[in-house]
Amino acid sequence: MSDIERAIQLLNDESVALCFNDDCVTMNEKGIKPLILLIESGRDFSEYSAADKIIGKAAAFLFVKLRVKAVYGRVMSRGAMEVFEKYAIPYSYSTFTETIINRKGSGVCPMGEAVSDAVDPNDAYKKVQKKLSELQIREERQ
């Protein structure tokens, strides 16, 4: 079984899975948080293939920052595909969507909005961190 096939198989129980040979890393956090945690770990994922349940443009930029070899998304947006094509990362998906919708179903995902004008993965990472901080402050006030 290939690394990407193993990662896809693990996706049934997790929100994100990265595999390389016999080593698989899985996380079950919601949203973009698992990718932020993986980046912050400082670990080298350049040989890993990844699978995620939902991949929008923000997640795509973070996968590029992680330098993964290939990506599968159960749901993938056009913006994510454009990022993967720009950085020559092979990708596949089960369901295509124009944009990722927020959890309430009332509009565009805030992470996608945050990176709408991002120029590279580092810029996108900073914009995602800023948006996460803003959302956390808003939650704390409610």
N, C-alpha and C positions, 0 to 999 in steps of 0.2 A: 504494500500500500504506500502511495506517495505521501509526502508531508502535507500537501494541501488536502488530500483525501482524509487523512487522519484528523486534521484540524476541523474539517467539515463534519466529520463523525462526532467529534467532541462538542460541537456547537449545539447539539440537541439538549445538553444539560447546562451549558454555559452561555455567557453573552459574547465572549471572545475566546479564541483559542489560537495559539501559535505553536507550530511543530517543526522540529528539525531532527531527523533520524528518530531516536528513541526518546528524545526530550520534548515534552509538551508542557506549555504554560497555559493555564486557563484562569479566567476570572469571570465572576458572575455579578459584577456591579452594573448598575444601569447607566445608560447614556454613554458619554464620551470619557467618563471617569477612568475606566480600565486602561485606556490608551495613555492618559496623562500619567497614571501610576507606573505603567511600563516604561515610559520615557524617563520619568524621575528615578527609576531604578538604576539607570545608567548601564544596564545590561546590553550586550551586543546581540541584536536580533537580525543581523544581516544575512544569515543563512536560513532563516525561518520563513515558513509560509503561514499565512494568517487567514482565519475565518471569523466573520462578525455577523451578527443578526441584521444590523442596519448600518449602511455606510453612505453617509452624505459627504459633501465636499470637505467639511471640517475633519471628519474621521479619516478621509483619504489623505489629507495633508499630514495627519499624525502618523499614519502608516508609512508614508514616505519618510518622515523624520525618523521612524524606527528602522528604516532601510530594509524592510522585509522583501523577500524575493518574489512572492506572489500573494494575491488576495482573492478571497471569495466573500461575497456578501449575499445573504439570503434576500435582502432588499438593497438595491444600489441606485443612487441618483445619477442623473446626467453629469452633474458637477463632479462627482466622485470619479466617474469614468474619464472625464477630461483631465483630471489631476493624474490619474494612473497612466494615461496615454502620454502626457507631457513628460513624466519621469520614467517612462518605459518599464512600468511594473505590470506584468501580466495579471489580468483580473478576469473573474467570472462571477455570475450572479444567477439567482433563480427568478427574481422579480425586479423589473425596471420601473423606476418612477422619475418623473421630472424633478421633483423636489421632495425633501424629507419634511414631514409635518410634525409640529410639536406634539407633546404628549396629550394635551387637551383636545387636539384635533381642530384647533381654532386658527391656525396660521402656520407660517414657515418655522422650522426649527431655529431656535435662537443661535445655535452654534453655526448653522449654515449662514445665517444673516451676519454673524460676527466675522466670518472669513470671506464674505462675498467679494471683497476687493483685495484679498491677501495675494501677495506677489510670490511667496515661496513658503516652504514648510516652517521655517523659523518665525516668519511674520505671522503665519496662521496660528502657530503654537502660542505666541504672545497674545494674540487676539482672543483665542479660546480661554486662556488663563484669565484675562481681564473680564470676559463675559461670565465665566464661572464665579468669579469674585463678586461681580455685580448681582448675579442671581442669588448668591448666598446671603449677601447683605439684605436684599429684598425679602428673602424668606425669614430672616431673623427679625425683621421689623413687623412682620405679620403675626 
